[in-house]
Amino acid sequence: MPIGRPHQSGQAAVEAALTLPLTVFLLLGILQLFQLLQARTLAEYAVFRAVRVGSTNHANCRPMMDAALLALLPTFRTFMGRNLGGTPAAQVAEEFRRHGPNAGYRYNDPYAIGSGRTGTMGGNIMLIEKRFTLGTGIGRELEFDTPGEPQRLEVTLTFWYPMRIPFANWVISKMVLGYASVNPMMPTKTANWQGTGLNGFAGDIQARASNGELVMPVQARYSMRMMSPVYDASTSCGGR
């Protein structure tokens, strides 16, 4: 056996141990980024569905939230190739129950005004903000077919995508929020991650992270001509 070989083997083992966290993060991080791209695609489809439903349903928040949530359900549960029990409608209803009602998240229901009822939908997974263009004094008196330029509904959807890949979700959240301690990818060094403002969402991410929710806000926007009178002129269907 050549002299020095045991030392070389030991050195290789140490180097492998030091680079293993970085290698693991690269692999898991790629998977997490692909899932974020999928979430972006679904968010774009969800905001389109919300605007389409709002356009034909007087811009009411409840059907818009329902449509968006239905489009986002695949990010929480796959309904393909699994025996979940019950009918497909029952399975979807169960997912709505799990991810929909939440006491801390409320939508505006114009039909419940004065009735003492308050609706909840969407859980804490998304925020829908509305903006109306080409028109003033929006309300029941403003018909969608009033002569002149068409009334438009623009919706911005913020989807709080739950990152699901272990280790990668923690590292990515620390990169966004800021971190100054032992580098989880290179334990021999100290990380000095400054964090980002992330369009003003850093505070929301921090609050959720303190509750064990490692999420990333995914935003999408869509606009469409109104095809029904505006009954719900509120600008938000919930809160962050």
Helices and strands as residue ranges (DSSP letters): H 5-56, H 61-72, G 73-75, H 88-99, G 110-112, E 126-133, E 152-162, H 168-177, G 198-200, H 202-210, E 215-225
